[in-house]
C-alpha cells in the first residue's frame, strides 16, 4: 500500500471496486498491479485521449516503467508511487513511449480520476493534490459528472528565434500568425497561432523535420492553435517523444492559455482537439484576474484490471 494513501483510506478497494494491492503470483514471481485506462477530455468512451494508470508501482524500476510505457504505446502512461512532499495525496511518474515528463495535463486528470473512482483517495474540500516532477498540482472537481480541473504550473515564455520561423512553418505545414514562443510549464512547447482553423486542420506535418527541430531546440514538441468564431482548435506534435500527434494535449492547451495570457488576454474559452486523428476532445480553460490557469476536462474509465510484471 502507498504510504500517501493511508490517511485517506486503509485499503485499495473502494466503492465496490475489485482493485487489490500489488502482490506476487505463484512460483513465477510475478507482480500484479491494479490498472485502469482512462479517456480524458471526453465523457464519451474512445473519443478523448487515453492514459494508462498503473497503481502501486513502487516495485518497478525506472527502466521497467519506460518499458511498460513503450508497450502501452499511448501518449502517456502513469505510475502511482509513494509521496515525498508534504501536502501530496499521491505521487505520479509520467512516461511517454520514449521518455519521462515532469508534468502533463491529461495524465494528471486521468490519474486523479482513476484513484478517486477506486476509492484510493478522496476529495478534501473539493480537491486533491498530486505530486509530480514540477512539484504539487491541485486538482478539483468543477463541473457536471466526472469533470476535473487542474491548476496549470506557472509558465515561463521565451521568444523563438526569428531565423527559424520559416523552418517551423514549413515543417508543420501551416502559415504562422504572430510570434512563436517557447512555453515552459514542465514540458517545453513551441507554441504559435496559425492563420486560420482551416489552415490548421489541413496541415500535414513533416514529423521527421519536427523531431529534428525539437531535439535541436530542446523542446517537447510543437503546439499550434487557431481561433474560430465558436471555439479554439489545437494540434500538438511531439515526435521526438514518440508521439507524432497527441490526440488531446493537456499541457499543450495549458501552454496556449499561457501564450494568450502573455498577450494580455483574460477570460475563459473551450478548446477542441483530436479530429485530425479520429478523436474529438474538449478542454475548458480559464484564467481570470491574475489567478492560476485552470485546465478542465471530462474523464471516463474505458478499461480496468491488472498489469502483470516480473518480480
C-alpha positions in Angstrom: 0.0 0.0 0.0 1.2 3.5 -0.7 2.0 5.5 2.4 0.4 8.5 0.9 -3.0 6.9 0.9 -3.1 5.5 4.4 -4.6 8.7 5.8 -7.4 8.7 3.3 -8.4 5.1 3.1 -6.9 1.9 4.6 -7.4 -0.3 1.5 -7.1 -0.2 -2.2 -10.6 -1.5 -2.6 -13.2 1.3 -2.8 -16.9 1.8 -3.5 -17.3 -1.9 -4.7 -14.3 -1.9 -7.0 -12.3 -5.2 -7.1 -8.9 -3.5 -7.2 -6.4 -5.1 -4.8 -2.8 -4.3 -3.8 0.1 -5.5 -6.0 1.3 -8.9 -5.0 3.4 -11.8 -6.2 1.8 -14.6 -8.1 3.0 -18.2 -7.5 6.3 -19.6 -8.3 6.8 -17.4 -11.4 7.3 -14.5 -9.0 5.1 -12.1 -10.9 3.8 -8.8 -9.5 0.1 -7.8 -10.1 -0.6 -4.1 -10.3 -4.1 -2.6 -10.3 -4.6 -0.9 -13.7 -7.0 1.5 -15.3 -7.1 3.1 -18.7 -9.0 6.4 -18.6 -10.2 8.5 -21.5 -9.6 12.2 -20.8 -11.2 15.4 -22.3 -14.4 13.5 -23.2 -17.4 12.0 -21.5 -17.8 9.5 -24.4 -15.5 6.5 -24.3 -12.9 6.2 -27.1 -13.2 9.9 -28.2 -10.6 11.6 -26.0 -7.0 10.9 -25.0 -6.4 7.7 -23.1 -3.9 7.4 -20.3 -2.8 4.1 -18.7 -2.6 4.3 -14.9 -0.6 1.7 -13.0 -1.3 1.7 -9.3 1.1 0.6 -6.5 4.1 0.9 -8.8 6.9 1.4 -6.3 8.4 -2.0 -7.0 9.0 -1.0 -10.6 12.3 0.5 -11.7 12.6 3.5 -14.0 13.6 1.2 -16.9 10.6 -1.1 -16.2 8.3 1.9 -16.2 9.7 3.1 -19.5 9.3 -0.4 -21.0 5.7 -0.6 -19.9 5.0 2.9 -21.4 6.6 1.9 -24.6 4.4 -1.3 -24.6 1.1 0.5 -23.9 2.1 2.8 -26.8 -0.2 5.6 -25.5 0.9 9.3 -25.5 1.4 8.8 -21.7 1.4 6.1 -19.0 1.4 7.0 -15.3 2.8 5.1 -12.3 1.5 5.8 -8.8 4.3 5.7 -6.2 4.8 6.9 -2.6 4.8 10.6 -2.0 8.0 12.6 -1.0 6.4 16.1 -0.4 4.3 17.2 2.5 0.7 18.0 1.4 0.5 15.5 -1.5 -2.2 12.9 -1.6 -0.3 10.8 -4.1 2.7 11.0 -6.4 2.8 10.1 -10.1 5.6 9.5 -12.6 4.6 10.2 -16.2 6.1 8.5 -19.2 5.7 8.8 -23.0 6.8 5.8 -25.1 10.3 7.3 -25.2 10.9 9.5 -22.1 9.7 10.7 -18.7 7.9 14.0 -18.3 7.9 16.3 -15.2 4.2 17.2 -15.9 1.4 16.5 -18.4 -2.2 17.6 -18.3 -4.3 14.7 -19.4 -2.3 12.1 -17.4 -2.8 14.3 -14.3 -6.6 14.5 -14.8 -6.8 10.8 -15.7 -4.8 9.6 -12.8 -6.8 11.6 -10.3 -10.0 10.2 -11.9 -8.7 6.6 -11.6 -7.7 7.0 -7.9 -10.9 8.7 -6.9 -13.0 6.2 -8.7 -11.1 3.3 -6.9 -11.6 5.0 -3.6 -7.8 5.2 -3.0 -8.1 8.9 -2.4 -11.0 11.2 -1.6 -11.7 14.8 -2.3 -11.0 17.1 0.6 -12.9 20.4 0.3 -13.4 19.6 -3.3 -9.8 18.9 -4.3 -6.8 16.6 -4.2 -3.1 17.3 -4.5 -0.8 15.4 -6.9 3.0 15.3 -6.6 4.9 15.1 -9.9 8.2 16.4 -11.4 7.1 20.0 -11.2 6.1 19.8 -7.5 2.5 19.9 -6.2 -0.5 20.2 -8.5 -4.0 20.8 -7.2 -7.0 19.1 -9.0 -10.6 20.0 -8.3 -14.0 18.6 -9.2 -15.5 21.5 -11.1 -18.3 20.5 -13.4 -21.0 18.0 -14.1 -20.4 14.3 -14.0 -16.7 13.5 -13.7 -15.2 16.8 -14.9 -12.0 17.7 -13.1 -9.7 20.7 -13.4 -6.1 21.3 -12.6 -4.1 24.4 -11.8 -1.5 24.6 -14.6 2.0 25.1 -13.3 3.3 28.6 -13.7 4.7 29.0 -17.2 7.7 30.9 -18.5 7.8 32.2 -22.1 10.8 32.9 -24.3 10.7 34.0 -28.0 11.7 31.5 -30.7 14.5 32.7 -33.0 13.0 34.6 -35.9 15.5 33.0 -38.3 13.8 29.7 -37.6 10.2 30.8 -38.2 10.0 29.7 -41.8 11.6 26.3 -40.9 8.8 25.9 -38.3 6.1 26.9 -40.7 7.3 24.5 -43.5 7.9 21.6 -41.1 4.4 22.0 -39.6 2.7 22.7 -42.9 1.0 25.9 -41.7 1.0 29.7 -42.1 2.1 31.3 -38.9 0.2 34.2 -37.3 2.1 36.2 -34.7 5.3 35.4 -32.9 6.2 31.8 -31.9 7.1 31.4 -28.2 8.6 28.5 -26.2 6.2 28.0 -23.3 7.7 26.0 -20.4 5.4 24.6 -17.8 7.3 21.3 -17.2 7.1 20.3 -20.8 8.5 22.9 -23.3 6.1 23.6 -26.1 7.0 25.7 -29.1 3.6 27.4 -29.4 2.1 29.7 -32.1 -1.2 30.8 -33.5 -1.8 29.9 -37.2 -3.6 31.8 -39.9 -7.0 30.0 -39.6 -8.8 26.9 -38.4 -8.9 25.6 -42.0 -5.2 26.1 -42.3 -4.5 24.2 -39.1 -6.9 21.3 -39.8 -5.5 20.9 -43.3 -1.8 20.7 -42.1 0.2 17.6 -42.9 3.3 18.0 -40.8 6.8 16.6 -41.6 7.3 14.6 -38.4 10.9 13.9 -39.0 11.6 17.6 -39.5 9.6 18.5 -36.4 11.5 15.8 -34.4 14.8 17.3 -35.6 13.6 20.8 -34.6 12.5 19.6 -31.2 15.9 17.9 -30.5 17.9 20.9 -31.7 16.0 23.4 -29.5 15.4 21.0 -26.6 11.6 21.3 -26.7 8.9 18.7 -26.1 7.2 19.5 -29.4 5.3 22.0 -31.5 1.9 23.2 -30.3 -0.3 25.1 -32.8 -3.7 26.8 -32.4 -6.3 28.8 -34.3 -9.3 30.7 -33.1 -12.7 30.4 -34.8 -16.0 32.1 -34.0 -17.2 29.4 -31.6 -14.0 27.8 -30.2 -10.3 27.4 -30.3 -8.8 24.5 -32.2 -5.4 23.0 -31.1 -3.0 20.5 -32.5 0.1 19.2 -30.6 3.0 17.3 -32.2 5.8 15.6 -30.1 7.5 13.1 -32.5 10.8 13.4 -30.6 8.9 11.9 -27.6 7.4 9.1 -29.6 4.0 10.9 -30.1 3.6 12.2 -33.7 0.3 13.9 -32.8 -1.2 14.0 -29.3 -5.0 13.4 -29.6 -5.9 15.9 -26.9 -3.0 17.5 -25.1 -3.5 19.0 -21.6 -0.1 20.7 -21.2 -0.4 21.9 -24.8 -3.7 23.5 -24.1 -2.2 25.0 -20.9 0.6 26.4 -23.0 -1.9 28.0 -25.4 -3.6 29.7 -22.4 -0.3 30.9 -21.0 0.6 32.2 -24.5 -2.7 34.1 -24.7 -2.3 35.5 -21.2 1.1 36.8 -22.1 -0.6 38.7 -25.0 -2.8 40.5 -22.4 -5.9 38.3 -22.7 -8.0 37.3 -19.7 -11.1 35.1 -19.6 -12.3 31.6 -20.4 -12.8 29.5 -23.5 -13.3 26.0 -24.9 -10.6 24.3 -27.0 -11.3 21.4 -29.3 -8.7 18.9 -30.3 -8.3 15.5 -31.9 -10.5 15.5 -35.0 -7.4 15.0 -37.3 -6.7 11.7 -35.6 -10.2 10.4 -35.2 -10.9 11.8 -31.7 -13.0 14.8 -30.5 -11.9 16.1 -27.1 -12.8 19.4 -25.3 -10.6 21.3 -22.9 -12.0 24.0 -20.7 -9.6 26.9 -20.0 -10.0 29.7 -17.5 -7.6 32.5 -16.4 -9.1 35.4 -14.6 -7.8 38.4 -12.6 -4.3 37.2 -12.4 -5.3 33.8 -10.8 -3.9 30.5 -11.9 -4.7 29.0 -15.3 -7.3 26.3 -14.8 -7.5 23.4 -17.3 -10.6 21.2 -17.1 -11.9 18.2 -18.8 -14.3 15.3 -18.6 -13.0 11.8 -17.7 -14.3 8.2 -18.2 -12.8 4.8 -17.5 -12.7 2.5 -20.5 -10.6 -0.4 -19.2 -9.6 -1.8 -15.8 -7.9 -4.9 -14.5 -4.4 -5.9 -13.5 -1.0 -5.4 -15.0 1.5 -8.3 -14.5 5.2 -7.6 -14.3 8.2 -9.8 -13.4 9.2 -9.5 -9.7 
